[in-house]
Amino acid sequence: MCETYREAPARHAADGTRTVSVDEMTGLQALARNAPDKPPRPDQVAQQEFEHTRHGTTTLIGTLDIVAGDMLAETIGPTRTEADFVRHID
């Protein structure tokens, strides 16, 4: 896989071959912070509230153009079935 990624720019320049990567992340927690961040004070960084509200889980399927570094397509939904994946690829 690493070799394919390393060769992608040369292949694209030589004959226009487009190398893409498709990956999925299932069971991502959808979280919302209960309070806004506290602004930074002199000699300190901004502080984040540690308490959050959970809004269930979601699934992300993403397709990345390796040469350009651009996200070509993303699908976000409550589940990932075979049909969801096929729709994403289409």
PDB file of N, CA, C and O in Angstrom:
ATOM      1  N   MET A   1       0.817  -1.176   0.000  1.00  0.00           N
ATOM      2  CA  MET A   1       0.000   0.000   0.000  1.00  0.00           C
ATOM      3  C   MET A   1       0.875   1.260   0.000  1.00  0.00           C
ATOM      4  O   MET A   1       0.600   2.199  -0.747  1.00  0.00           O
ATOM      5  N   CYS A   2       1.912   1.288   0.821  1.00  0.00           N
ATOM      6  CA  CYS A   2       2.794   2.459   0.879  1.00  0.00           C
ATOM      7  C   CYS A   2       3.460   2.699  -0.473  1.00  0.00           C
ATOM      8  O   CYS A   2       3.596   3.841  -0.912  1.00  0.00           O
ATOM      9  N   GLU A   3       3.871   1.624  -1.122  1.00  0.00           N
ATOM     10  CA  GLU A   3       4.485   1.759  -2.448  1.00  0.00           C
ATOM     11  C   GLU A   3       3.497   2.351  -3.449  1.00  0.00           C
ATOM     12  O   GLU A   3       3.874   3.195  -4.261  1.00  0.00           O
ATOM     13  N   THR A   4       2.251   1.923  -3.400  1.00  0.00           N
ATOM     14  CA  THR A   4       1.215   2.468  -4.294  1.00  0.00           C
ATOM     15  C   THR A   4       1.057   3.964  -4.077  1.00  0.00           C
ATOM     16  O   THR A   4       0.967   4.727  -5.039  1.00  0.00           O
ATOM     17  N   TYR A   5       1.024   4.390  -2.807  1.00  0.00           N
ATOM     18  CA  TYR A   5       0.894   5.813  -2.502  1.00  0.00           C
ATOM     19  C   TYR A   5       2.119   6.591  -2.966  1.00  0.00           C
ATOM     20  O   TYR A   5       1.988   7.695  -3.493  1.00  0.00           O
ATOM     21  N   ARG A   6       3.313   6.023  -2.774  1.00  0.00           N
ATOM     22  CA  ARG A   6       4.541   6.709  -3.211  1.00  0.00           C
ATOM     23  C   ARG A   6       4.590   6.864  -4.728  1.00  0.00           C
ATOM     24  O   ARG A   6       5.071   7.876  -5.238  1.00  0.00           O
ATOM     25  N   GLU A   7       4.092   5.864  -5.445  1.00  0.00           N
ATOM     26  CA  GLU A   7       4.134   5.893  -6.908  1.00  0.00           C
ATOM     27  C   GLU A   7       2.994   6.715  -7.522  1.00  0.00           C
ATOM     28  O   GLU A   7       3.040   7.024  -8.713  1.00  0.00           O
ATOM     29  N   ALA A   8       1.990   7.068  -6.745  1.00  0.00           N
ATOM     30  CA  ALA A   8       0.794   7.740  -7.268  1.00  0.00           C
ATOM     31  C   ALA A   8       1.100   9.032  -8.022  1.00  0.00           C
ATOM     32  O   ALA A   8       0.564   9.213  -9.116  1.00  0.00           O
ATOM     33  N   PRO A   9       1.933   9.947  -7.503  1.00  0.00           N
ATOM     34  CA  PRO A   9       2.191  11.186  -8.253  1.00  0.00           C
ATOM     35  C   PRO A   9       2.844  10.932  -9.614  1.00  0.00           C
ATOM     36  O   PRO A   9       2.484  11.579 -10.597  1.00  0.00           O
ATOM     37  N   ALA A  10       3.791  10.005  -9.684  1.00  0.00           N
ATOM     38  CA  ALA A  10       4.456   9.710 -10.956  1.00  0.00           C
ATOM     39  C   ALA A  10       3.484   9.078 -11.952  1.00  0.00           C
ATOM     40  O   ALA A  10       3.502   9.417 -13.135  1.00  0.00           O
ATOM     41  N   ARG A  11       2.649   8.174 -11.485  1.00  0.00           N
ATOM     42  CA  ARG A  11       1.657   7.549 -12.373  1.00  0.00           C
ATOM     43  C   ARG A  11       0.647   8.569 -12.892  1.00  0.00           C
ATOM     44  O   ARG A  11       0.241   8.524 -14.053  1.00  0.00           O
ATOM     45  N   HIS A  12       0.248   9.489 -12.013  1.00  0.00           N
ATOM     46  CA  HIS A  12      -0.697  10.524 -12.425  1.00  0.00           C
ATOM     47  C   HIS A  12      -0.066  11.426 -13.488  1.00  0.00           C
ATOM     48  O   HIS A  12      -0.714  11.782 -14.472  1.00  0.00           O
ATOM     49  N   ALA A  13       1.190  11.788 -13.286  1.00  0.00           N
ATOM     50  CA  ALA A  13       1.884  12.643 -14.258  1.00  0.00           C
ATOM     51  C   ALA A  13       2.117  11.920 -15.579  1.00  0.00           C
ATOM     52  O   ALA A  13       2.028  12.533 -16.643  1.00  0.00           O
ATOM     53  N   ALA A  14       2.414  10.623 -15.522  1.00  0.00           N
ATOM     54  CA  ALA A  14       2.745   9.869 -16.729  1.00  0.00           C
ATOM     55  C   ALA A  14       1.522   9.555 -17.590  1.00  0.00           C
ATOM     56  O   ALA A  14       1.540   9.770 -18.803  1.00  0.00           O
ATOM     57  N   ASP A  15       0.465   9.048 -16.962  1.00  0.00           N
ATOM     58  CA  ASP A  15      -0.668   8.606 -17.786  1.00  0.00           C
ATOM     59  C   ASP A  15      -2.038   8.985 -17.220  1.00  0.00           C
ATOM     60  O   ASP A  15      -3.062   8.509 -17.710  1.00  0.00           O
ATOM     61  N   GLY A  16      -2.062   9.841 -16.188  1.00  0.00           N
ATOM     62  CA  GLY A  16      -3.333  10.305 -15.650  1.00  0.00           C
ATOM     63  C   GLY A  16      -4.015   9.347 -14.698  1.00  0.00           C
ATOM     64  O   GLY A  16      -5.176   9.552 -14.342  1.00  0.00           O
ATOM     65  N   THR A  17      -3.307   8.288 -14.271  1.00  0.00           N
ATOM     66  CA  THR A  17      -3.895   7.334 -13.333  1.00  0.00           C
ATOM     67  C   THR A  17      -4.237   8.045 -12.035  1.00  0.00           C
ATOM     68  O   THR A  17      -3.414   8.763 -11.467  1.00  0.00           O
ATOM     69  N   ARG A  18      -5.456   7.837 -11.577  1.00  0.00           N
ATOM     70  CA  ARG A  18      -5.907   8.478 -10.341  1.00  0.00           C
ATOM     71  C   ARG A  18      -5.957   7.431  -9.239  1.00  0.00           C
ATOM     72  O   ARG A  18      -6.659   6.427  -9.360  1.00  0.00           O
ATOM     73  N   THR A  19      -5.217   7.665  -8.169  1.00  0.00           N
ATOM     74  CA  THR A  19      -5.179   6.759  -7.030  1.00  0.00           C
ATOM     75  C   THR A  19      -6.054   7.335  -5.927  1.00  0.00           C
ATOM     76  O   THR A  19      -5.861   8.471  -5.496  1.00  0.00           O
ATOM     77  N   VAL A  20      -7.024   6.534  -5.473  1.00  0.00           N
ATOM     78  CA  VAL A  20      -7.909   6.965  -4.395  1.00  0.00           C
ATOM     79  C   VAL A  20      -7.884   5.933  -3.274  1.00  0.00           C
ATOM     80  O   VAL A  20      -7.592   4.757  -3.491  1.00  0.00           O
ATOM     81  N   SER A  21      -8.192   6.397  -2.087  1.00  0.00           N
ATOM     82  CA  SER A  21      -8.263   5.534  -0.919  1.00  0.00           C
ATOM     83  C   SER A  21      -9.648   5.667  -0.309  1.00  0.00           C
ATOM     84  O   SER A  21     -10.142   6.777  -0.113  1.00  0.00           O
ATOM     85  N   VAL A  22     -10.269   4.541  -0.010  1.00  0.00           N
ATOM     86  CA  VAL A  22     -11.588   4.530   0.634  1.00  0.00           C
ATOM     87  C   VAL A  22     -11.415   3.908   2.012  1.00  0.00           C
ATOM     88  O   VAL A  22     -10.828   2.835   2.154  1.00  0.00           O
ATOM     89  N   ASP A  23     -11.927   4.587   3.010  1.00  0.00           N
ATOM     90  CA  ASP A  23     -11.818   4.083   4.379  1.00  0.00           C
ATOM     91  C   ASP A  23     -13.133   4.358   5.103  1.00  0.00           C
ATOM     92  O   ASP A  23     -13.901   5.238   4.714  1.00  0.00           O
ATOM     93  N   GLU A  24     -13.370   3.601   6.146  1.00  0.00           N
ATOM     94  CA  GLU A  24     -14.589   3.795   6.923  1.00  0.00           C
ATOM     95  C   GLU A  24     -14.251   3.798   8.405  1.00  0.00           C
ATOM     96  O   GLU A  24     -13.324   3.123   8.855  1.00  0.00           O
ATOM     97  N   MET A  25     -15.015   4.564   9.140  1.00  0.00           N
ATOM     98  CA  MET A  25     -14.917   4.574  10.598  1.00  0.00           C
ATOM     99  C   MET A  25     -16.337   4.358  11.114  1.00  0.00           C
ATOM    100  O   MET A  25     -17.228   5.173  10.878  1.00  0.00           O
ATOM    101  N   THR A  26     -16.527   3.261  11.813  1.00  0.00           N
ATOM    102  CA  THR A  26     -17.854   2.956  12.345  1.00  0.00           C
ATOM    103  C   THR A  26     -17.865   3.233  13.843  1.00  0.00           C
ATOM    104  O   THR A  26     -16.819   3.218  14.492  1.00  0.00           O
ATOM    105  N   GLY A  27     -19.019   3.478  14.371  1.00  0.00           N
ATOM    106  CA  GLY A  27     -19.156   3.665  15.813  1.00  0.00           C
ATOM    107  C   GLY A  27     -18.542   4.947  16.340  1.00  0.00           C
ATOM    108  O   GLY A  27     -18.141   5.003  17.503  1.00  0.00           O
ATOM    109  N   LEU A  28     -18.459   5.986  15.504  1.00  0.00           N
ATOM    110  CA  LEU A  28     -17.939   7.271  15.981  1.00  0.00           C
ATOM    111  C   LEU A  28     -18.945   7.878  16.948  1.00  0.00           C
ATOM    112  O   LEU A  28     -20.142   7.915  16.660  1.00  0.00           O
ATOM    113  N   GLN A  29     -18.470   8.349  18.080  1.00  0.00           N
ATOM    114  CA  GLN A  29     -19.363   8.970  19.041  1.00  0.00           C
ATOM    115  C   GLN A  29     -19.661  10.401  18.625  1.00  0.00           C
ATOM    116  O   GLN A  29     -18.748  11.182  18.358  1.00  0.00           O
ATOM    117  N   ALA A  30     -20.933  10.738  18.574  1.00  0.00           N
ATOM    118  CA  ALA A  30     -21.359  12.107  18.287  1.00  0.00           C
ATOM    119  C   ALA A  30     -21.484  12.829  19.626  1.00  0.00           C
ATOM    120  O   ALA A  30     -22.413  12.572  20.391  1.00  0.00           O
ATOM    121  N   LEU A  31     -20.546  13.731  19.904  1.00  0.00           N
ATOM    122  CA  LEU A  31     -20.490  14.409  21.192  1.00  0.00           C
ATOM    123  C   LEU A  31     -20.676  15.910  21.028  1.00  0.00           C
ATOM    124  O   LEU A  31     -20.317  16.486  20.001  1.00  0.00           O
ATOM    125  N   ALA A  32     -21.235  16.527  22.043  1.00  0.00           N
ATOM    126  CA  ALA A  32     -21.352  17.989  22.090  1.00  0.00           C
ATOM    127  C   ALA A  32     -20.884  18.436  23.468  1.00  0.00           C
ATOM    128  O   ALA A  32     -21.305  17.886  24.485  1.00  0.00           O
ATOM    129  N   ARG A  33     -20.022  19.425  23.492  1.00  0.00           N
ATOM    130  CA  ARG A  33     -19.547  19.943  24.778  1.00  0.00           C
ATOM    131  C   ARG A  33     -20.670  20.699  25.478  1.00  0.00           C
ATOM    132  O   ARG A  33     -21.478  21.364  24.829  1.00  0.00           O
ATOM    133  N   ASN A  34     -20.719  20.594  26.797  1.00  0.00           N
ATOM    134  CA  ASN A  34     -21.771  21.240  27.574  1.00  0.00           C
ATOM    135  C   ASN A  34     -21.529  22.734  27.780  1.00  0.00           C
ATOM    136  O   ASN A  34     -22.465  23.466  28.101  1.00  0.00           O
ATOM    137  N   ALA A  35     -20.310  23.193  27.606  1.00  0.00           N
ATOM    138  CA  ALA A  35     -19.990  24.607  27.815  1.00  0.00           C
ATOM    139  C   ALA A  35     -18.957  25.028  26.768  1.00  0.00           C
ATOM    140  O   ALA A  35     -18.192  24.191  26.287  1.00  0.00           O
ATOM    141  N   PRO A  36     -18.925  26.309  26.411  1.00  0.00           N
ATOM    142  CA  PRO A  36     -17.933  26.775  25.438  1.00  0.00           C
ATOM    143  C   PRO A  36     -16.521  26.730  26.030  1.00  0.00           C
ATOM    144  O   PRO A  36     -16.344  26.668  27.247  1.00  0.00           O
ATOM    145  N   ASP A  37     -15.527  26.762  25.148  1.00  0.00           N
ATOM    146  CA  ASP A  37     -14.134  26.802  25.594  1.00  0.00           C
ATOM    147  C   ASP A  37     -13.877  28.074  26.387  1.00  0.00           C
ATOM    148  O   ASP A  37     -14.488  29.112  26.134  1.00  0.00           O
ATOM    149  N   LYS A  38     -12.970  27.981  27.343  1.00  0.00           N
ATOM    150  CA  LYS A  38     -12.552  29.172  28.085  1.00  0.00           C
ATOM    151  C   LYS A  38     -11.422  29.826  27.300  1.00  0.00           C
ATOM    152  O   LYS A  38     -10.488  29.138  26.888  1.00  0.00           O
ATOM    153  N   PRO A  39     -11.482  31.137  27.083  1.00  0.00           N
ATOM    154  CA  PRO A  39     -10.451  31.788  26.272  1.00  0.00           C
ATOM    155  C   PRO A  39      -9.089  31.723  26.960  1.00  0.00           C
ATOM    156  O   PRO A  39      -9.012  31.610  28.183  1.00  0.00           O
ATOM    157  N   PRO A  40      -8.020  31.795  26.172  1.00  0.00           N
ATOM    158  CA  PRO A  40      -6.678  31.741  26.782  1.00  0.00           C
ATOM    159  C   PRO A  40      -6.405  32.995  27.625  1.00  0.00           C
ATOM    160  O   PRO A  40      -6.872  34.092  27.320  1.00  0.00           O
ATOM    161  N   ARG A  41      -5.647  32.791  28.673  1.00  0.00           N
ATOM    162  CA  ARG A  41      -5.182  33.896  29.496  1.00  0.00           C
ATOM    163  C   ARG A  41      -3.690  34.047  29.256  1.00  0.00           C
ATOM    164  O   ARG A  41      -3.078  33.151  28.675  1.00  0.00           O
ATOM    165  N   PRO A  42      -3.093  35.130  29.675  1.00  0.00           N
ATOM    166  CA  PRO A  42      -1.647  35.299  29.453  1.00  0.00           C
ATOM    167  C   PRO A  42      -0.868  34.081  29.952  1.00  0.00           C
ATOM    168  O   PRO A  42      -1.073  33.612  31.071  1.00  0.00           O
ATOM    169  N   ASP A  43       0.009  33.591  29.118  1.00  0.00           N
ATOM    170  CA  ASP A  43       0.875  32.439  29.418  1.00  0.00           C
ATOM    171  C   ASP A  43       0.111  31.124  29.582  1.00  0.00           C
ATOM    172  O   ASP A  43       0.628  30.185  30.187  1.00  0.00           O
ATOM    173  N   GLN A  44      -1.111  31.043  29.053  1.00  0.00           N
ATOM    174  CA  GLN A  44      -1.875  29.798  29.095  1.00  0.00           C
ATOM    175  C   GLN A  44      -2.577  29.579  27.764  1.00  0.00           C
ATOM    176  O   GLN A  44      -2.780  30.515  26.991  1.00  0.00           O
ATOM    177  N   VAL A  45      -2.943  28.330  27.508  1.00  0.00           N
ATOM    178  CA  VAL A  45      -3.707  28.010  26.302  1.00  0.00           C
ATOM    179  C   VAL A  45      -5.189  27.991  26.648  1.00  0.00           C
ATOM    180  O   VAL A  45      -5.557  27.974  27.823  1.00  0.00           O
ATOM    181  N   ALA A  46      -6.038  27.995  25.626  1.00  0.00           N
ATOM    182  CA  ALA A  46      -7.481  27.904  25.855  1.00  0.00           C
ATOM    183  C   ALA A  46      -7.793  26.579  26.544  1.00  0.00           C
ATOM    184  O   ALA A  46      -7.123  25.576  26.299  1.00  0.00           O
ATOM    185  N   GLN A  47      -8.794  26.574  27.392  1.00  0.00           N
ATOM    186  CA  GLN A  47      -9.167  25.366  28.125  1.00  0.00           C
ATOM    187  C   GLN A  47     -10.534  24.896  27.643  1.00  0.00           C
ATOM    188  O   GLN A  47     -11.439  25.696  27.403  1.00  0.00           O
ATOM    189  N   GLN A  48     -10.662  23.564  27.506  1.00  0.00           N
ATOM    190  CA  GLN A  48     -11.924  22.976  27.055  1.00  0.00           C
ATOM    191  C   GLN A  48     -12.655  22.344  28.227  1.00  0.00           C
ATOM    192  O   GLN A  48     -12.049  21.752  29.120  1.00  0.00           O
ATOM    193  N   GLU A  49     -13.955  22.482  28.199  1.00  0.00           N
ATOM    194  CA  GLU A  49     -14.805  21.833  29.190  1.00  0.00           C
ATOM    195  C   GLU A  49     -14.720  20.320  28.970  1.00  0.00           C
ATOM    196  O   GLU A  49     -14.758  19.864  27.828  1.00  0.00           O
ATOM    197  N   PHE A  50     -14.609  19.556  30.021  1.00  0.00           N
ATOM    198  CA  PHE A  50     -14.471  18.104  29.861  1.00  0.00           C
ATOM    199  C   PHE A  50     -15.811  17.385  29.803  1.00  0.00           C
ATOM    200  O   PHE A  50     -15.872  16.252  29.327  1.00  0.00           O
ATOM    201  N   GLU A  51     -16.882  18.010  30.273  1.00  0.00           N
ATOM    202  CA  GLU A  51     -18.181  17.351  30.253  1.00  0.00           C
ATOM    203  C   GLU A  51     -18.833  17.510  28.885  1.00  0.00           C
ATOM    204  O   GLU A  51     -18.747  18.565  28.257  1.00  0.00           O
ATOM    205  N   HIS A  52     -19.481  16.451  28.443  1.00  0.00           N
ATOM    206  CA  HIS A  52     -20.130  16.482  27.143  1.00  0.00           C
ATOM    207  C   HIS A  52     -21.428  15.675  27.186  1.00  0.00           C
ATOM    208  O   HIS A  52     -21.658  14.874  28.092  1.00  0.00           O
ATOM    209  N   THR A  53     -22.259  15.912  26.186  1.00  0.00           N
ATOM    210  CA  THR A  53     -23.499  15.165  26.022  1.00  0.00           C
ATOM    211  C   THR A  53     -23.322  14.245  24.824  1.00  0.00           C
ATOM    212  O   THR A  53     -22.858  14.669  23.766  1.00  0.00           O
ATOM    213  N   ARG A  54     -23.689  12.999  24.996  1.00  0.00           N
ATOM    214  CA  ARG A  54     -23.548  12.009  23.928  1.00  0.00           C
ATOM    215  C   ARG A  54     -24.828  11.971  23.108  1.00  0.00           C
ATOM    216  O   ARG A  54     -25.932  11.910  23.650  1.00  0.00           O
ATOM    217  N   HIS A  55     -24.658  12.007  21.791  1.00  0.00           N
ATOM    218  CA  HIS A  55     -25.797  11.991  20.874  1.00  0.00           C
ATOM    219  C   HIS A  55     -25.791  10.727  20.010  1.00  0.00           C
ATOM    220  O   HIS A  55     -26.154  10.776  18.835  1.00  0.00           O
ATOM    221  N   GLY A  56     -25.379   9.598  20.590  1.00  0.00           N
ATOM    222  CA  GLY A  56     -25.357   8.339  19.857  1.00  0.00           C
ATOM    223  C   GLY A  56     -24.079   8.167  19.054  1.00  0.00           C
ATOM    224  O   GLY A  56     -23.064   8.809  19.326  1.00  0.00           O
ATOM    225  N   THR A  57     -24.145   7.295  18.067  1.00  0.00           N
ATOM    226  CA  THR A  57     -22.979   7.025  17.219  1.00  0.00           C
ATOM    227  C   THR A  57     -23.336   7.266  15.757  1.00  0.00           C
ATOM    228  O   THR A  57     -24.507   7.313  15.380  1.00  0.00           O
ATOM    229  N   THR A  58     -22.303   7.416  14.955  1.00  0.00           N
ATOM    230  CA  THR A  58     -22.483   7.616  13.520  1.00  0.00           C
ATOM    231  C   THR A  58     -21.374   6.872  12.792  1.00  0.00           C
ATOM    232  O   THR A  58     -20.425   6.396  13.416  1.00  0.00           O
ATOM    233  N   THR A  59     -21.491   6.772  11.482  1.00  0.00           N
ATOM    234  CA  THR A  59     -20.519   6.087  10.649  1.00  0.00           C
ATOM    235  C   THR A  59     -20.051   7.025   9.551  1.00  0.00           C
ATOM    236  O   THR A  59     -20.852   7.756   8.969  1.00  0.00           O
ATOM    237  N   LEU A  60     -18.752   7.005   9.267  1.00  0.00           N
ATOM    238  CA  LEU A  60     -18.167   7.838   8.219  1.00  0.00           C
ATOM    239  C   LEU A  60     -17.475   6.948   7.204  1.00  0.00           C
ATOM    240  O   LEU A  60     -16.677   6.084   7.569  1.00  0.00           O
ATOM    241  N   ILE A  61     -17.780   7.159   5.925  1.00  0.00           N
ATOM    242  CA  ILE A  61     -17.056   6.523   4.819  1.00  0.00           C
ATOM    243  C   ILE A  61     -16.462   7.673   4.010  1.00  0.00           C
ATOM    244  O   ILE A  61     -17.180   8.587   3.607  1.00  0.00           O
ATOM    245  N   GLY A  62     -15.162   7.628   3.774  1.00  0.00           N
ATOM    246  CA  GLY A  62     -14.513   8.712   3.044  1.00  0.00           C
ATOM    247  C   GLY A  62     -13.656   8.200   1.905  1.00  0.00           C
ATOM    248  O   GLY A  62     -13.074   7.118   1.992  1.00  0.00           O
ATOM    249  N   THR A  63     -13.578   8.987   0.824  1.00  0.00           N
ATOM    250  CA  THR A  63     -12.736   8.674  -0.327  1.00  0.00           C
ATOM    251  C   THR A  63     -11.779   9.835  -0.537  1.00  0.00           C
ATOM    252  O   THR A  63     -12.204  10.976  -0.717  1.00  0.00           O
ATOM    253  N   LEU A  64     -10.480   9.537  -0.512  1.00  0.00           N
ATOM    254  CA  LEU A  64      -9.428  10.541  -0.601  1.00  0.00           C
ATOM    255  C   LEU A  64      -8.634  10.388  -1.883  1.00  0.00           C
ATOM    256  O   LEU A  64      -8.202   9.286  -2.221  1.00  0.00           O
ATOM    257  N   ASP A  65      -8.439  11.497  -2.606  1.00  0.00           N
ATOM    258  CA  ASP A  65      -7.545  11.531  -3.768  1.00  0.00           C
ATOM    259  C   ASP A  65      -6.129  11.637  -3.226  1.00  0.00           C
ATOM    260  O   ASP A  65      -5.772  12.646  -2.619  1.00  0.00           O
ATOM    261  N   ILE A  66      -5.322  10.609  -3.439  1.00  0.00           N
ATOM    262  CA  ILE A  66      -3.989  10.536  -2.841  1.00  0.00           C
ATOM    263  C   ILE A  66      -3.068  11.628  -3.367  1.00  0.00           C
ATOM    264  O   ILE A  66      -2.323  12.216  -2.583  1.00  0.00           O
ATOM    265  N   VAL A  67      -3.089  11.916  -4.641  1.00  0.00           N
ATOM    266  CA  VAL A  67      -2.181  12.911  -5.227  1.00  0.00           C
ATOM    267  C   VAL A  67      -2.560  14.326  -4.812  1.00  0.00           C
ATOM    268  O   VAL A  67      -1.705  15.090  -4.364  1.00  0.00           O
ATOM    269  N   ALA A  68      -3.820  14.676  -4.954  1.00  0.00           N
ATOM    270  CA  ALA A  68      -4.267  16.041  -4.641  1.00  0.00           C
ATOM    271  C   ALA A  68      -4.470  16.253  -3.146  1.00  0.00           C
ATOM    272  O   ALA A  68      -4.398  17.385  -2.669  1.00  0.00           O
ATOM    273  N   GLY A  69      -4.724  15.177  -2.400  1.00  0.00           N
ATOM    274  CA  GLY A  69      -4.988  15.299  -0.978  1.00  0.00           C
ATOM    275  C   GLY A  69      -6.386  15.812  -0.683  1.00  0.00           C
ATOM    276  O   GLY A  69      -6.653  16.297   0.417  1.00  0.00           O
ATOM    277  N   ASP A  70      -7.285  15.709  -1.665  1.00  0.00           N
ATOM    278  CA  ASP A  70      -8.653  16.204  -1.504  1.00  0.00           C
ATOM    279  C   ASP A  70      -9.606  15.070  -1.151  1.00  0.00           C
ATOM    280  O   ASP A  70      -9.443  13.941  -1.614  1.00  0.00           O
ATOM    281  N   MET A  71     -10.603  15.383  -0.326  1.00  0.00           N
ATOM    282  CA  MET A  71     -11.665  14.433  -0.039  1.00  0.00           C
ATOM    283  C   MET A  71     -12.632  14.480  -1.217  1.00  0.00           C
ATOM    284  O   MET A  71     -13.234  15.518  -1.492  1.00  0.00           O
ATOM    285  N   LEU A  72     -12.780  13.353  -1.912  1.00  0.00           N
ATOM    286  CA  LEU A  72     -13.643  13.298  -3.089  1.00  0.00           C
ATOM    287  C   LEU A  72     -15.099  13.083  -2.715  1.00  0.00           C
ATOM    288  O   LEU A  72     -15.994  13.663  -3.330  1.00  0.00           O
ATOM    289  N   ALA A  73     -15.333  12.263  -1.724  1.00  0.00           N
ATOM    290  CA  ALA A  73     -16.707  11.954  -1.314  1.00  0.00           C
ATOM    291  C   ALA A  73     -16.697  11.533   0.139  1.00  0.00           C
ATOM    292  O   ALA A  73     -15.744  10.923   0.623  1.00  0.00           O
ATOM    293  N   GLU A  74     -17.773  11.870   0.823  1.00  0.00           N
ATOM    294  CA  GLU A  74     -17.936  11.400   2.192  1.00  0.00           C
ATOM    295  C   GLU A  74     -19.401  11.038   2.407  1.00  0.00           C
ATOM    296  O   GLU A  74     -20.309  11.705   1.911  1.00  0.00           O
ATOM    297  N   THR A  75     -19.596   9.981   3.149  1.00  0.00           N
ATOM    298  CA  THR A  75     -20.937   9.538   3.478  1.00  0.00           C
ATOM    299  C   THR A  75     -21.007   9.411   4.987  1.00  0.00           C
ATOM    300  O   THR A  75     -20.205   8.701   5.593  1.00  0.00           O
ATOM    301  N   ILE A  76     -21.960  10.093   5.592  1.00  0.00           N
ATOM    302  CA  ILE A  76     -22.145  10.028   7.032  1.00  0.00           C
ATOM    303  C   ILE A  76     -23.555   9.530   7.289  1.00  0.00           C
ATOM    304  O   ILE A  76     -24.522  10.060   6.743  1.00  0.00           O
ATOM    305  N   GLY A  77     -23.662   8.510   8.121  1.00  0.00           N
ATOM    306  CA  GLY A  77     -24.978   7.952   8.408  1.00  0.00           C
ATOM    307  C   GLY A  77     -24.972   7.182   9.712  1.00  0.00           C
ATOM    308  O   GLY A  77     -23.922   7.002  10.329  1.00  0.00           O
ATOM    309  N   PRO A  78     -26.136   6.730  10.129  1.00  0.00           N
ATOM    310  CA  PRO A  78     -26.227   6.029  11.412  1.00  0.00           C
ATOM    311  C   PRO A  78     -25.587   4.641  11.389  1.00  0.00           C
ATOM    312  O   PRO A  78     -25.111   4.165  12.420  1.00  0.00           O
ATOM    313  N   THR A  79     -25.572   3.995  10.240  1.00  0.00           N
ATOM    314  CA  THR A  79     -25.007   2.650  10.127  1.00  0.00           C
ATOM    315  C   THR A  79     -24.223   2.544   8.824  1.00  0.00           C
ATOM    316  O   THR A  79     -24.246   3.451   7.991  1.00  0.00           O
ATOM    317  N   ARG A  80     -23.532   1.423   8.666  1.00  0.00           N
ATOM    318  CA  ARG A  80     -22.842   1.171   7.399  1.00  0.00           C
ATOM    319  C   ARG A  80     -23.186  -0.245   6.993  1.00  0.00           C
ATOM    320  O   ARG A  80     -22.710  -1.213   7.586  1.00  0.00           O
ATOM    321  N   THR A  81     -24.013  -0.351   5.980  1.00  0.00           N
ATOM    322  CA  THR A  81     -24.355  -1.657   5.434  1.00  0.00           C
ATOM    323  C   THR A  81     -23.629  -1.818   4.100  1.00  0.00           C
ATOM    324  O   THR A  81     -23.015  -0.879   3.593  1.00  0.00           O
ATOM    325  N   GLU A  82     -23.710  -3.011   3.549  1.00  0.00           N
ATOM    326  CA  GLU A  82     -23.110  -3.246   2.237  1.00  0.00           C
ATOM    327  C   GLU A  82     -23.729  -2.314   1.195  1.00  0.00           C
ATOM    328  O   GLU A  82     -23.024  -1.788   0.334  1.00  0.00           O
ATOM    329  N   ALA A  83     -25.041  -2.113   1.273  1.00  0.00           N
ATOM    330  CA  ALA A  83     -25.717  -1.211   0.328  1.00  0.00           C
ATOM    331  C   ALA A  83     -25.224   0.225   0.476  1.00  0.00           C
ATOM    332  O   ALA A  83     -25.068   0.927  -0.523  1.00  0.00           O
ATOM    333  N   ASP A  84     -24.973   0.679   1.724  1.00  0.00           N
ATOM    334  CA  ASP A  84     -24.432   2.030   1.944  1.00  0.00           C
ATOM    335  C   ASP A  84     -23.074   2.173   1.278  1.00  0.00           C
ATOM    336  O   ASP A  84     -22.792   3.186   0.639  1.00  0.00           O
ATOM    337  N   PHE A  85     -22.233   1.153   1.428  1.00  0.00           N
ATOM    338  CA  PHE A  85     -20.896   1.204   0.858  1.00  0.00           C
ATOM    339  C   PHE A  85     -20.956   1.219  -0.673  1.00  0.00           C
ATOM    340  O   PHE A  85     -20.216   1.964  -1.316  1.00  0.00           O
ATOM    341  N   VAL A  86     -21.831   0.402  -1.253  1.00  0.00           N
ATOM    342  CA  VAL A  86     -21.977   0.370  -2.710  1.00  0.00           C
ATOM    343  C   VAL A  86     -22.453   1.718  -3.228  1.00  0.00           C
ATOM    344  O   VAL A  86     -21.953   2.205  -4.242  1.00  0.00           O
ATOM    345  N   ARG A  87     -23.426   2.332  -2.535  1.00  0.00           N
ATOM    346  CA  ARG A  87     -23.906   3.663  -2.912  1.00  0.00           C
ATOM    347  C   ARG A  87     -22.767   4.688  -2.864  1.00  0.00           C
ATOM    348  O   ARG A  87     -22.658   5.545  -3.741  1.00  0.00           O
ATOM    349  N   HIS A  88     -21.935   4.594  -1.847  1.00  0.00           N
ATOM    350  CA  HIS A  88     -20.801   5.519  -1.716  1.00  0.00           C
ATOM    351  C   HIS A  88     -19.841   5.358  -2.896  1.00  0.00           C
ATOM    352  O   HIS A  88     -19.411   6.353  -3.480  1.00  0.00           O
ATOM    353  N   ILE A  89     -19.508   4.139  -3.244  1.00  0.00           N
ATOM    354  CA  ILE A  89     -18.590   3.884  -4.356  1.00  0.00           C
ATOM    355  C   ILE A  89     -19.189   4.347  -5.674  1.00  0.00           C
ATOM    356  O   ILE A  89     -18.478   4.897  -6.516  1.00  0.00           O
ATOM    357  N   ASP A  90     -20.480   4.135  -5.865  1.00  0.00           N
ATOM    358  CA  ASP A  90     -21.140   4.591  -7.092  1.00  0.00           C
ATOM    359  C   ASP A  90     -21.030   6.080  -7.216  1.00  0.00           C
ATOM    360  O   ASP A  90     -21.524   6.658  -8.184  1.00  0.00           O
TER     361      ASP A  90
END
